[in-house]
Amino acid sequence: MQKRVVSIGEILWDLLPSGRKPGGSSMNVALNLHKQGIDSRFISAVGRDTDGRELSDFLASQSFPANLIQQNHLPTSTVEVELDAAGHASYTIVEPVAWDAIEAVPEALSAVSEADALVYCSLTCRNEKTRHTVQELLGRASFKVFDINLRAPHYQPYTLKNLLAAADLLKINEHEIAYLRTAFSLKGSEDVALLEEIARLFDISIICLTLGDKGAWVWTAEKLYTHQGYRVEVADTVGAGDAFLATFVASYLQGYPLEATLDRACKVGAFVASRAGANPDYSSAVFE
């Protein structure tokens, strides 16, 4: 039976040096799940403006169901993206925008109740309205995937504590784990010890730690899986972590062993990093 995953979060225009491209970490995850045969649904919001209409047109061009995308009085989100010499991205995220006011409508609650997993992130929860909606949806979810996705200054330790405590699976990078060590006075001095401490403190079963060009790890209580990653010529890193997470979730739900799941996630993350923008086209050949 086809697996169903609901994601909630940002839909926006990434304003890159090369021009604007559709993006938002949550939308990127949802689209990658869709490309990999998952029944992917996406809860977000756009404004009643040209940017919002064009994002809706983009989703239609991807044959992606947009029935859970709301409209409200706030503008559609845009993000200024700066790239350094290595293609690593930094972001300036405008506020407030439409996805800051996502409502817990019956259709969204029903979709999450019927899904195999819910994917959420911290950025979406910067505003009280959407944060409350995420909490309502978490109460309906059977398997909860937290992409911590820290974007300064849009997070606070007390919010992260609640979001971490809800998670069954956490995706985090090396900068974010360092932040958690300070914010929650963790005692571990090495990444493995920190992963164990985070898992114990927040009762998380699986943690994915992405390490950029050094690959990725997956921590479970039974075993630590490591992968050195795939070497590619980086165009930009926009969306690479989102592609990694979507592939990990898709492969995990489809029953792949964790070692193979990690390998597949690293392959797709590297491929996206080798292309400009967050949502390049790809086929099943990317896994070969």
BELHU-V297808 format. One record per backbone hydrogen bond with DSSP energy under -1.0 kcal/mol. CO is the residue of the C=O (numbers start at 1). NH is the residue of the N-H. Records with the same first field share a line. If there is no record, write none. Layout:
CO->NH  NH
//
This chain:
3->39
4->116
5->41
6->119
7->43
10->27
12->23
13->79
14->16  21
15->81
16->19
19->16
21->14
23->12
24->28
25->29
26->30
27->31
28->32
29->33
30->34
31->35
32->36
33->38
34->37
38->40
39->5
41->7
43->9
44->70
46->72
47->49
49->53
50->54
51->55
52->56
53->57
54->58
55->59
56->60
57->61
59->64
60->63
66->69
68->44
70->46
75->98
77->13
78->94
79->15
80->92
82->90
84->87
87->237
88->84
90->82
92->80
97->100
98->101
100->130
103->105
105->109
106->110
107->111
108->112
109->113
110->114
112->115
117->6
118->145
119->8
120->147
122->125
123->126
127->131
128->132
129->133
130->134
131->135
132->136
133->137
134->138
135->139
137->140
143->118
144->168  169
145->120
146->171
151->154
156->160
157->161
158->162
159->163
160->164
161->165
164->167
168->206
169->146
170->208
171->148
172->210
173->177
174->178
175->179
176->180
177->181
178->182
179->183
180->184
181->186
182->185
190->194
191->195
192->196
193->197
194->198
195->199
196->200
197->201
198->202
199->204
206->170
207->219
208->172
209->217
211->214
212->215
215->211
216->227
217->209
218->225
219->207
223->220
225->218
227->216
237->240
239->243
240->244
241->245
242->246
243->247
244->248
245->249
246->250
247->251
248->252
249->253
250->254
251->256
252->255
257->261
258->262
259->263
260->264
261->265
262->266
263->267
264->268
265->269
266->270
267->271
268->272
269->273
270->274
272->275
273->235  236
283->286
284->287
285->288
//
